[in-house]
Amino acid sequence: MKGTEGQPGAYAVTGKIEPISLSDPAGSSPGDSRGLTFARRLVVFVLLFAAEWIPLTRLVHKGRGAGILFQVAVAFCSMLLAVAYVKDREAFRRISLESRGVPIRWGLLALHAAALAAFCGLSVLAPQGNLSGYAVGALWYAAGFLAMALAAWALIPPESAWELIRPTGYAWIYALAAAAVAARAVILSPAWNGAWDPALWFSWKPAGDLTFSLVHLFLQPFLSQVVADRTTMAIGSPQFNIRILPWCAGFEGVVLMLVFSVAWLAYFRREFRFPQALLMVPAGMLVIWLSNAVRITLLILIGASGAPEIAMGGFHSQAGWIAFNGVALGFVVLTRRMPWVAAGSAAQAETERDGAWANATALYLMPFLAILAAAMISRAVSSGFEWLYPLRFFSAAGVLWLYRSKYAELNWRFSGWAVVAGAVVFAMWLILERASGPQASGGLGVALAALPSAARICWLVFRTAAAVGTVPVAEELAFRGFLIRRLMAADFEAISPRRYTYVAVGLSSLAFGLLHGERWVAGSLAGLIYAAVFLRRGRIGDAVAAHATTNALLAAWVLAGGRWYLW
């Protein structure tokens, strides 16, 4: 979306959750901070966040990539809080009422103000692609997150928050995965950033035209004169108008709602009636698409009222995510209360078994998710060159060490055939790379050459250690150890690691290939070979050894010849 009065900032997020009860407790005065329930404290926190951060949107996104982290954080928190509420609604109400006796911590709010001031001061400094610039960027992020954490701590008792979240168990894994998938879908898909015109490829122009018509209809009661040029898709007032481009027709929210609704129905699949519950997915997508027209209408009204900077800055960035949270939480409430969708109370006999499955799932997926989370953080803090890449190594290594006793129960032995298979994948990778034509060297070599010798050597050591050590372990646990059997049955641990179906092997290998972006063909073939090695004797050690061999040979090939495009 392009405005005539200013440029939109990159996306930032805020969130809100549905309050359970906003009635004042008996005997507490409206002005007594000690009378605030847990739900009210959450509302106050959201309002404080919006009041402080919306005006700072342009500073928040000054070339440092904070948008993706905010998107993941809000989507994650929204889904996790929704799970917590559904899991134990009575506990939510009880904790909310108990919070009345906890006063607001004004000292922490003062520290919050100091951290926010530090954040604003660091925001004035322009991002730079050197070590000092990276240090400033890291401090900038630290000040921002500290300001939010202090505000949350001042308003919301940590012990109450923990008591609420604890019963959700490993639901945070599903919430984090859904948030990461949603954020990556928004960032990577060119339909959302304008590089690809869905109006030309999929004939989505009618959706854009309908959005234009809805906005025009919504504006008429509020503006005496509405400027609407359908040929250029410009709409607004004579003083302020915008263009509704094809990717402004609500596709982003539709994708986010699709990911959220499918993840929600999958996680609580035993509590819904299928196939009628699936009708809620397109219904949610339709509602979020309609809310986009409302968002555009409000944006125009704010700009026409004399605040174009707020319209194209803070509101443009925040409103979409506020709408997403509202629709997502509405989806949660409705699916639980509609008799023809909800299947009633879940069978109590399956609760304990579900908990065991969740624990096993976490064991196989946590190292991989730790790498994904670390990658998001390091890329967001970096400017071009990912100088915090070692964070990926330490995050996965930390998880593996934390649960080392559990991982020791797996079969880590491997044979010489696994090493040979890894070498075969290496040769295949180079052949396919050469067949794809000459590759640009990229900026990695230039960025490394600009670093001091000690920093360059340190970065290369951890990059290689991750490629040969933590990455093969994390990815093989996730794709071979978990996904193949999980595609066969929910109770995947009951299945022998030597059993398989062609569909499960094919889909898991394709998912592994898609993880490698443009090299998805080579990645999918590699996944098939690693799966064959794993299934031959059912040993995770064979798959890890093959994968580590491939990565070690690739690392040697890159370092020996400076072929940085392979990294």
DAWOFEN-V270071 format. One record per residue. RES is the residue in one letter. SS is DSSP state (H for helix, E for strand, L for the rest). PHI is phi in degrees with one decimal (* if undefined). PSI is psi in whole degrees, -180 to 180 (999 if undefined). Layout:
# DAWOFEN-V270071
<<RES/SS/PHI/PSI> <RES/SS/PHI/PSI>>
This chain:
# DAWOFEN-V270071
<<M/L/*/133> <K/E/-122.3/129> <G/E/-105.2/152> <T/L/-80.6/-18> <E/L/-100.9/-5> <G/L/173.0/169> <Q/L/-97.8/141> <P/L/-70.8/147> <G/L/-82.3/168> <A/L/-68.5/162> <Y/L/-69.0/135> <A/L/-124.5/171> <V/L/-135.5/153> <T/L/-139.3/172> <G/L/-143.4/166> <K/L/-143.6/152> <I/L/-120.4/157> <E/L/-74.8/122> <P/L/-69.5/145> <I/L/-82.3/-46> <S/L/-149.9/126> <L/L/-109.4/10> <S/L/-74.1/143> <D/L/-68.0/139> <P/L/-67.0/153> <A/L/-63.0/133> <G/L/86.5/-2> <S/L/-106.7/138> <S/L/-80.7/151> <P/L/-58.8/-29> <G/L/-92.0/3> <D/L/-85.2/117> <S/H/-64.3/-26> <R/H/-71.3/-13> <G/H/-89.8/5> <L/L/-76.2/124> <T/L/-75.5/169> <F/H/-59.0/-41> <A/H/-63.5/-42> <R/H/-65.4/-37> <R/H/-63.3/-39> <L/H/-63.7/-41> <V/H/-64.0/-43> <V/H/-62.0/-41> <F/H/-61.9/-44> <V/H/-63.0/-43> <L/H/-63.9/-42> <L/H/-62.5/-43> <F/H/-59.1/-48> <A/H/-64.8/-43> <A/H/-64.4/-34> <E/H/-88.5/-41> <W/H/-92.1/-27> <I/H/-59.6/-45> <P/H/-65.0/-20> <L/H/-97.2/11> <T/H/-55.2/-42> <R/H/-67.8/-31> <L/H/-75.0/-37> <V/H/-60.5/-33> <H/L/-110.6/32> <K/L/-78.6/73> <G/L/70.8/11> <R/L/-110.1/4> <G/L/68.1/34> <A/H/-73.5/-19> <G/H/-56.3/-45> <I/H/-64.5/-38> <L/H/-67.5/-41> <F/H/-64.6/-40> <Q/H/-61.5/-48> <V/H/-62.9/-44> <A/H/-62.5/-45> <V/H/-69.9/-44> <A/H/-62.1/-40> <F/H/-64.3/-51> <C/H/-63.2/-39> <S/H/-62.2/-47> <M/H/-70.0/-40> <L/H/-66.2/-41> <L/H/-66.2/-36> <A/H/-64.9/-42> <V/H/-62.3/-43> <A/H/-60.3/-42> <Y/H/-65.5/-42> <V/H/-71.2/-38> <K/H/-62.8/-43> <D/L/-148.4/81> <R/H/-66.4/-37> <E/H/-65.5/-39> <A/H/-63.6/-38> <F/H/-60.7/-46> <R/H/-65.5/-43> <R/H/-62.7/-46> <I/H/-64.3/-37> <S/H/-61.2/-42> <L/H/-73.4/-38> <E/H/-64.5/-26> <S/H/-69.3/-11> <R/H/-62.3/-30> <G/H/-85.9/3> <V/L/-103.4/120> <P/L/-74.3/157> <I/L/-68.2/136> <R/L/-88.3/94> <W/H/-69.3/-28> <G/H/-63.9/-39> <L/H/-68.5/-33> <L/H/-65.6/-35> <A/H/-65.0/-43> <L/H/-64.4/-35> <H/H/-59.7/-44> <A/H/-62.6/-38> <A/H/-66.7/-42> <A/H/-64.7/-38> <L/H/-65.7/-38> <A/H/-64.0/-41> <A/H/-63.6/-40> <F/H/-61.4/-44> <C/H/-63.6/-40> <G/H/-63.8/-42> <L/H/-69.9/-26> <S/H/-66.8/-25> <V/L/-68.4/-28> <L/L/-77.1/127> <A/L/-72.1/143> <P/L/-62.0/140> <Q/L/-131.8/147> <G/L/-89.3/44> <N/L/-131.2/-179> <L/H/-62.7/-40> <S/H/-66.0/-37> <G/H/-65.3/-38> <Y/H/-65.7/-39> <A/H/-62.1/-43> <V/H/-62.8/-42> <G/H/-62.1/-41> <A/H/-64.5/-42> <L/H/-64.5/-37> <W/H/-60.4/-47> <Y/H/-63.6/-45> <A/H/-60.0/-43> <A/H/-64.2/-41> <G/H/-64.7/-48> <F/H/-68.0/-36> <L/H/-64.5/-40> <A/H/-60.5/-43> <M/H/-69.0/-40> <A/H/-65.0/-41> <L/H/-65.6/-39> <A/H/-64.3/-43> <A/H/-63.7/-43> <W/H/-65.8/-36> <A/H/-66.8/-34> <L/H/-97.6/-34> <I/L/-117.1/118> <P/L/-59.2/123> <P/H/-58.0/-37> <E/H/-65.6/-34> <S/H/-69.6/-42> <A/H/-61.6/-42> <W/H/-66.7/-40> <E/H/-63.6/-31> <L/H/-75.6/-41> <I/H/-79.9/-30> <R/H/-54.2/-42> <P/L/-65.4/-14> <T/L/-73.6/-13> <G/L/61.1/-124> <Y/L/-97.1/22> <A/H/-62.7/-22> <W/H/-61.9/-27> <I/H/-66.2/-46> <Y/H/-65.4/-41> <A/H/-63.6/-43> <L/H/-66.4/-42> <A/H/-63.2/-45> <A/H/-63.1/-42> <A/H/-64.7/-42> <A/H/-66.1/-43> <V/H/-63.2/-43> <A/H/-62.7/-45> <A/H/-66.3/-42> <R/H/-66.0/-37> <A/H/-62.1/-39> <V/H/-69.6/-42> <I/H/-76.3/-44> <L/H/-80.7/-34> <S/L/-70.0/121> <P/L/-67.2/-11> <A/L/-64.4/-24> <W/L/-92.8/-18> <N/L/-109.2/5> <G/L/91.7/-4> <A/L/-74.0/-16> <W/L/-132.9/134> <D/L/-101.1/101> <P/H/-63.9/-21> <A/H/-65.1/-31> <L/H/-86.6/-34> <W/H/-87.8/-41> <F/L/-121.7/16> <S/L/54.0/46> <W/L/-86.8/7> <K/H/-57.1/-38> <P/H/-57.6/-34> <A/H/-65.5/-43> <G/H/-64.4/-40> <D/H/-64.3/-39> <L/H/-68.0/-40> <T/H/-59.9/-44> <F/H/-58.2/-45> <S/H/-66.0/-40> <L/H/-63.9/-44> <V/H/-61.9/-43> <H/H/-60.1/-41> <L/H/-66.1/-43> <F/H/-67.5/-30> <L/H/-77.1/-29> <Q/H/-56.7/-40> <P/L/-68.9/-16> <F/L/-109.1/-25> <L/L/-114.5/134> <S/L/-69.7/-30> <Q/L/-136.3/119> <V/L/-105.9/122> <V/E/-88.2/119> <A/E/-140.5/110> <D/E/-117.9/101> <R/L/-69.4/-24> <T/L/-67.6/-36> <T/L/-104.1/-4> <M/L/61.4/29> <A/E/-91.6/135> <I/E/-150.2/148> <G/E/150.5/-147> <S/L/-108.2/170> <P/L/-60.2/-29> <Q/L/-85.4/-28> <F/L/-149.0/122> <N/E/-146.7/159> <I/E/-129.6/170> <R/E/-110.1/130> <I/L/-90.4/96> <L/L/-79.8/165> <P/H/-54.5/-40> <W/H/-81.4/4> <C/H/-97.0/8> <A/L/-85.1/13> <G/L/97.7/12> <F/H/-63.2/-38> <E/H/-60.1/-50> <G/H/-64.3/-35> <V/H/-62.6/-43> <V/H/-64.7/-45> <L/H/-60.3/-43> <M/H/-68.0/-36> <L/H/-61.1/-48> <V/H/-62.9/-47> <F/H/-62.7/-49> <S/H/-66.4/-41> <V/H/-65.8/-43> <A/H/-62.1/-40> <W/H/-66.0/-48> <L/H/-65.3/-34> <A/H/-69.3/-41> <Y/H/-68.0/-40> <F/L/-107.2/37> <R/H/-59.7/-29> <R/H/-76.5/-8> <E/H/-105.5/9> <F/E/-127.4/156> <R/L/-93.9/123> <F/L/-111.4/144> <P/L/-91.5/-2> <Q/H/-62.5/-28> <A/H/-63.5/-27> <L/H/-66.6/-21> <L/H/-66.1/-22> <M/H/-69.8/-23> <V/H/-66.2/-57> <P/H/-64.0/-29> <A/H/-64.2/-44> <G/H/-63.6/-39> <M/H/-64.4/-37> <L/H/-66.9/-43> <V/H/-64.4/-43> <I/H/-67.7/-32> <W/H/-68.5/-41> <L/H/-65.4/-36> <S/H/-64.8/-25> <N/H/-64.5/-39> <A/H/-64.2/-38> <V/H/-64.8/-42> <R/H/-60.4/-45> <I/H/-64.1/-40> <T/H/-61.1/-48> <L/H/-64.0/-38> <L/H/-58.9/-45> <I/H/-65.6/-41> <L/H/-64.7/-39> <I/H/-65.6/-44> <G/H/-65.5/-40> <A/H/-71.1/-22> <S/L/-80.0/-1> <G/L/107.7/14> <A/L/-127.4/63> <P/H/-64.7/-33> <E/H/-65.7/-41> <I/H/-66.7/-40> <A/H/-61.8/-50> <M/H/-87.2/-9> <G/H/-102.9/-94> <G/H/-62.1/-48> <F/H/-66.0/-43> <H/H/-58.3/-37> <S/H/-79.1/-38> <Q/H/-91.1/-35> <A/H/-61.9/-38> <G/H/-61.0/-41> <W/H/-75.8/-32> <I/H/-62.7/-43> <A/H/-63.8/-42> <F/H/-60.4/-45> <N/H/-62.5/-43> <G/H/-62.7/-45> <V/H/-68.6/-41> <A/H/-62.6/-44> <L/H/-70.9/-34> <G/H/-63.2/-38> <F/H/-60.3/-43> <V/H/-61.0/-49> <V/H/-64.5/-45> <L/H/-66.8/-42> <T/H/-65.6/-24> <R/H/-84.4/-19> <R/H/-111.1/-6> <M/L/-92.4/113> <P/L/-58.3/-33> <W/L/-79.3/-5> <V/L/-108.8/-47> <A/E/-77.0/139> <A/L/-91.6/7> <G/L/90.4/-168> <S/L/-67.1/141> <A/L/-69.4/153> <A/L/-65.3/125> <Q/H/-67.0/-28> <A/H/-65.9/-22> <E/H/-94.0/-6> <T/H/-61.9/-48> <E/H/-64.9/-40> <R/H/-66.4/-39> <D/H/-61.4/-40> <G/H/-61.8/-40> <A/H/-65.1/-41> <W/H/-63.1/-40> <A/H/-63.1/-40> <N/H/-63.1/-44> <A/H/-65.0/-41> <T/H/-59.4/-45> <A/H/-60.4/-40> <L/H/-60.1/-39> <Y/H/-81.5/-28> <L/H/-100.7/-22> <M/H/-58.9/-44> <P/H/-59.9/-41> <F/H/-66.4/-43> <L/H/-66.6/-33> <A/H/-62.7/-40> <I/H/-65.8/-42> <L/H/-61.2/-45> <A/H/-63.9/-44> <A/H/-63.8/-37> <A/H/-64.3/-41> <M/H/-63.1/-43> <I/H/-66.1/-48> <S/H/-65.9/-38> <R/H/-70.0/-36> <A/H/-67.4/-39> <V/H/-75.3/-29> <S/L/-81.0/159> <S/L/-124.4/90> <G/L/87.0/-75> <F/L/-85.8/127> <E/L/-83.7/81> <W/L/-71.5/-18> <L/L/-95.5/23> <Y/L/-55.0/-36> <P/H/-54.2/-22> <L/H/-60.1/-32> <R/H/-63.5/-44> <F/H/-62.4/-50> <F/H/-67.1/-35> <S/H/-65.3/-48> <A/H/-68.1/-42> <A/H/-61.6/-37> <G/H/-63.5/-43> <V/H/-65.9/-44> <L/H/-62.4/-38> <W/H/-71.5/-39> <L/H/-61.7/-38> <Y/L/-111.8/32> <R/H/-60.4/-34> <S/H/-66.6/-35> <K/H/-71.6/-44> <Y/H/-67.2/-25> <A/L/-64.7/-20> <E/L/-75.8/-15> <L/L/-80.5/163> <N/L/-90.2/104> <W/L/-99.4/7> <R/L/-69.1/154> <F/L/-146.8/160> <S/L/-112.4/172> <G/H/-64.8/-27> <W/H/-63.1/-33> <A/H/-64.8/-41> <V/H/-64.9/-42> <V/H/-61.8/-43> <A/H/-61.5/-40> <G/H/-62.9/-38> <A/H/-66.6/-38> <V/H/-62.7/-43> <V/H/-62.4/-40> <F/H/-59.0/-47> <A/H/-63.2/-43> <M/H/-61.7/-40> <W/H/-61.1/-45> <L/H/-67.4/-38> <I/H/-62.9/-47> <L/H/-65.9/-34> <E/H/-65.1/-42> <R/H/-69.6/-37> <A/H/-66.3/-25> <S/L/-78.4/-5> <G/L/101.1/176> <P/L/-63.5/142> <Q/L/-110.9/141> <A/L/-70.8/144> <S/L/-68.7/-24> <G/L/77.0/-179> <G/L/-96.9/2> <L/H/-64.3/-45> <G/H/-61.6/-41> <V/H/-65.0/-44> <A/H/-64.7/-39> <L/H/-66.6/-39> <A/H/-64.0/-27> <A/H/-79.9/-13> <L/L/-80.3/154> <P/L/-60.7/155> <S/H/-56.2/-45> <A/H/-63.1/-44> <A/H/-65.6/-40> <R/H/-64.2/-45> <I/H/-64.2/-43> <C/H/-60.8/-45> <W/H/-62.8/-45> <L/H/-65.8/-37> <V/H/-62.4/-47> <F/H/-72.3/-32> <R/H/-63.7/-43> <T/H/-70.5/-42> <A/H/-61.0/-40> <A/H/-66.5/-43> <A/H/-63.7/-38> <V/H/-92.1/-29> <G/H/-105.2/-77> <T/H/-72.9/-38> <V/H/-64.2/-49> <P/H/-58.4/-41> <V/H/-64.1/-49> <A/H/-63.6/-44> <E/H/-72.9/-35> <E/H/-71.6/-37> <L/H/-59.8/-41> <A/H/-75.2/-48> <F/H/-90.5/-41> <R/H/-92.3/-49> <G/H/-66.7/-36> <F/H/-105.9/-58> <L/H/-65.1/-39> <I/H/-58.6/-49> <R/H/-74.6/-32> <R/H/-67.6/-30> <L/L/-72.8/-14> <M/L/-93.5/-35> <A/L/-161.5/153> <A/L/-66.2/-41> <D/L/-84.9/70> <F/H/-66.1/-28> <E/H/-70.2/-17> <A/H/-78.2/-9> <I/L/-95.7/135> <S/L/-62.1/139> <P/L/-66.5/-5> <R/L/-97.5/-8> <R/L/-85.5/151> <Y/L/-163.7/166> <T/L/-126.3/154> <Y/H/-62.6/-34> <V/H/-65.1/-46> <A/H/-63.4/-44> <V/H/-65.8/-43> <G/H/-65.3/-46> <L/H/-67.9/-41> <S/H/-65.0/-37> <S/H/-69.9/-38> <L/H/-65.6/-42> <A/H/-60.8/-40> <F/H/-63.8/-40> <G/H/-66.3/-41> <L/H/-63.5/-24> <L/L/-62.9/-22> <H/L/-98.1/15> <G/H/61.2/-124> <E/H/-64.5/-22> <R/H/-93.6/35> <W/H/-68.1/-30> <V/H/-65.9/-50> <A/H/-61.6/-40> <G/H/-64.3/-39> <S/H/-67.4/-42> <L/H/-64.1/-40> <A/H/-61.3/-41> <G/H/-60.9/-39> <L/H/-63.4/-42> <I/H/-67.4/-45> <Y/H/-61.7/-37> <A/H/-65.7/-41> <A/H/-62.3/-41> <V/H/-63.7/-43> <F/H/-65.3/-45> <L/H/-74.7/-20> <R/H/-57.1/-44> <R/H/-127.9/1> <G/L/70.6/28> <R/L/-109.3/123> <I/H/-65.1/-27> <G/H/-61.9/-36> <D/H/-63.5/-46> <A/H/-64.6/-41> <V/H/-65.6/-42> <A/H/-62.3/-43> <A/H/-63.0/-46> <H/H/-63.6/-44> <A/H/-65.0/-37> <T/H/-62.3/-46> <T/H/-57.5/-49> <N/H/-67.3/-35> <A/H/-66.1/-42> <L/H/-66.8/-39> <L/H/-64.1/-42> <A/H/-61.9/-43> <A/H/-63.7/-39> <W/H/-64.4/-41> <V/H/-68.0/-49> <L/H/-69.2/-35> <A/H/-72.9/-35> <G/H/-113.4/3> <G/L/65.8/30> <R/L/-87.0/69> <W/H/-67.3/-20> <Y/H/-64.8/-20> <L/H/-75.3/-15> <W/L/-103.0/999>>
